[in-house]
Amino acid sequence: MALDAPRHGAAYAGCWKIPGGGLEEGEDLLAGLRREVREETGLDISAYPIELLDDSMTGESEKTLKETGERVLAKMQFNTYKVQLDKPASEIKITLDPHEFAEYKWCTAADLKSLKLSPPSVELFTKLGLL
C-alpha cells in the first residue's frame, strides 16, 4: 500500500491505496500496469506472472489537470491485478515517486482495517473479503 501524497489536485490525498493510474494513448492494459508500477514504485514487474482479479469497479473523483489547473470530474475504471513476486517483501527495493506517494508499507489483510483507505480501495478489499 502507498500513502497518496498531499499534493494539489490529488484524487485521494492522505489515503492509502494501491499504485496505479491511467493508460497512455495506444497503450494496452498490461503495458499500462507495468509502466505505472515502474513509474510510481521503481519496481519492474515485467518478468512476473500477472493475474486480473477484478475489472468491474468504477469511481469518480475531482482532480486538477496538471496542464491547465482546471478542476474536473474524473471518471475511472479500476482494473485490479495480482502480481506474483518471487522474493519476500523485505528484499524488494521500492523507490516511490514523491509526486505521487508520501510513503509505502507492505500490509497483511489484518493491517488493512487500521488504515485510512481510498474509497476504491475499501470497495475492492471488501469485495475480495479482506475487510
C-alpha positions, 0 to 999 in steps of 0.5 A, a space after each residue: 500500500 502507498 500513502 497518496 501524497 498531499 499534493 494539489 489536485 490529488 484524487 485521494 490525498 492522505 489515503 492509502 491505496 494501491 499504485 496505479 493510474 491511467 493508460 497512455 494513448 495506444 497503450 494496452 492494459 498490461 503495458 499500462 500496469 507495468 509502466 505505472 508500477 515502474 513509474 510510481 514504485 521503481 519496481 519492474 514487474 515485467 518478468 512476473 506472472 500477472 493475474 486480473 482479479 477484478 475489472 468491474 469497479 468504477 469511481 469518480 473523483 475531482 482532480 486538477 489537470 496538471 496542464 491547465 489547473 482546471 478542476 474536473 470530474 474524473 471518471 475511472 475504471 479500476 482494473 485490479 491485478 495480482 502480481 506474483 513476486 518471487 522474493 519476500 517483501 523485505 528484499 524488494 527495493 521500492 523507490 516511490 515517486 514523491 509526486 505521487 506517494 508520501 510513503 509505502 508499507 507492505 500490509 497483511 489483510 489484518 493491517 488493512 482495517 487500521 488504515 485510512 483507505 481510498 474509497 476504491 480501495 475499501 470497495 475492492 478489499 471488501 469485495 475480495 473479503 479482506 475487510 
